[in-house]
Amino acid sequence: MKVGTMDLVELLNYSVAFFTIFTTVFFLLLFFRYRDKYYYAPKWSGWTPSVSIVIPAYNEGGNIEKCLDSLLRLDYPKDKLEIIVVDDGSTDDTSMKAKKYEKSGVKVVRQKNAGKGAALNTGINEASGELVATMDADSHVTQNVIKELIPFFEDDEKVMAVTPTVKIAPGGSIIKEFQRIEYLMILFSRKLLSYIDAVPVTPGPFSMFRRKVFGEIGGFDEHNLVEDQEIALRIQASHYRIRSSVSDRATVYTEPPDNMKDLFMQRKRWQRGGVRNYWKYRYMITGEFGDFGLFFIPLNFATLGAFFIVFGLLVNAVFNVPYYAHYIPLESVKMSVNMFTVIGVFVLAASLAWLYMAVASFRTERVKLRYLLLFIVFYWYMMMGANLLMAAAEIRREKCSW
């Protein structure tokens, strides 16, 4: 049976609508299934393992002092704490500013520019702690973050990494506010994914690792665009666990891009690295790797496909409206619009519910309703541009660095 253009468009519309509803409802049901455990975190028993904090830095002269000041205020025994700054060949005053903190016990290592992964590995090789935390230089921590994260290691010996509550401070431009909502949504989703052992990333701002995991599976991939995701996938592939905290006491604040150019460049790099990483670990799409392999990895490929389908549908709608308006009976158009209106309203409602639950799950966060609506109808579609840039960059084999 031959499928016409309109049949194909309708099929794609229904496919994207189904995928969106399925994904959104899945996370909502996962939340309701584990809502009694959502805020649970093992209590600190008094265990104080030695902790090394590794800070890779490249041209972070404007941020490094705030970062180090926050680390020196950590509520943790100073004799169990080691702070290492690895200056990856900065051309600004990063190294000079960092060296001012050597009198406070901070160790500064300078190397030729080799990339973030290499800088992280240099710091890990210098580290002596039982636990190692990685810390982006443009981030700062709250005082109790270590005591909030280390109980997860004590609670389960299979846990090899724990992620903190990474947030963006409120205030600033609308672009920053959109990213703040996005980070809350990511935190919400990552916490829920931890219940099915499917945490896909150990973000740069203060993820903690058992030092021994680096000896078992190796250090960070020095040629990877998103090394913090790749090592998380490697941990999952080794049948270890990653846990996530959503405690306000384990919050780490990070500085997001504050203009459209930097935002798109960052997301292009994330998307390129993400596609490469999931393709690299596609062998995990088997029952051996549980929900992570059978559900989460295919979900990422499906999400990317949905983005490009939506883009194609938008292009088709723009260029073919006059054609379809001339050849399609008015009654058929009305019926189609009515059906998709119902589906569209349901998708919008489900998406809003997901965003509302994500924001509401952080009791100290307040987001205005107009930003949530704009996030859905504008920001998500704007991020489609990052996927297009990613595809173009991959086709051109464009080089990318941190």
Stockholm file with secondary structure:
# STOCKHOLM 1.0

chainA/1-402         MKVGTMDLVELLNYSVAFFTIFTTVFFLLLFFRYRDKYYYAPKWSGWTPSVSIVIPAYNEGGNIEKCLDSLLRLDYPKDKLEIIVVDDGSTDDTSMKAKKYEKSGVKVVRQKNAGKGAALNTGINEASGELVATMDADSHVTQNVIKELIPFFEDDEKVMAVTPTVKIAPGGSIIKEFQRIEYLMILFSRKLLSYIDAVPVTPGPFSMFRRKVFGEIGGFDEHNLVEDQEIALRIQASHYRIRSSVSDRATVYTEPPDNMKDLFMQRKRWQRGGVRNYWKYRYMITGEFGDFGLFFIPLNFATLGAFFIVFGLLVNAVFNVPYYAHYIPLESVKMSVNMFTVIGVFVLAASLAWLYMAVASFRTERVKLRYLLLFIVFYWYMMMGANLLMAAAEIRREKCSW
#=GR chainA/1-402 SS CCCCHHHHHHHHHHHHHHHHHHHHHHHHHHHHHHTTTTTCCCCCCSCCCCEEEEEEESSCTTTHHHHHHHHHTCSSCGGGEEEEEEEESCSSSHHHHHHTTGGGTCEEEEECCCCHHHHHHHHHHHCCCSEEEECCTTEEECTTHHHHHHHHHHHCTTEEEEECEEECCSCSCHHHHHHHHHHHHHHHHHHHHHTTTCCCCCCTTTEEEEHHHHHHHCSCCTTCTTHHHHHHHHHHHTTCEEEECCCGGGEEEECCCCSHHHHHHHHHHHHHHHHHHHHHTGGGCSGGGHHIIIIIHHHHHHHHHHHHHHHHHHHHHHHHHHHHHHHSCHHHHHHHHHHHHHHHHHHHHHHHHHHHHHHHTSTTCCCCHHHHHHIIIIIHHHTHHHHHHHHHHHHHTCCCCC
#=GC SS_cons         CCCCHHHHHHHHHHHHHHHHHHHHHHHHHHHHHHTTTTTCCCCCCSCCCCEEEEEEESSCTTTHHHHHHHHHTCSSCGGGEEEEEEEESCSSSHHHHHHTTGGGTCEEEEECCCCHHHHHHHHHHHCCCSEEEECCTTEEECTTHHHHHHHHHHHCTTEEEEECEEECCSCSCHHHHHHHHHHHHHHHHHHHHHTTTCCCCCCTTTEEEEHHHHHHHCSCCTTCTTHHHHHHHHHHHTTCEEEECCCGGGEEEECCCCSHHHHHHHHHHHHHHHHHHHHHTGGGCSGGGHHIIIIIHHHHHHHHHHHHHHHHHHHHHHHHHHHHHHHSCHHHHHHHHHHHHHHHHHHHHHHHHHHHHHHHTSTTCCCCHHHHHHIIIIIHHHTHHHHHHHHHHHHHTCCCCC
//
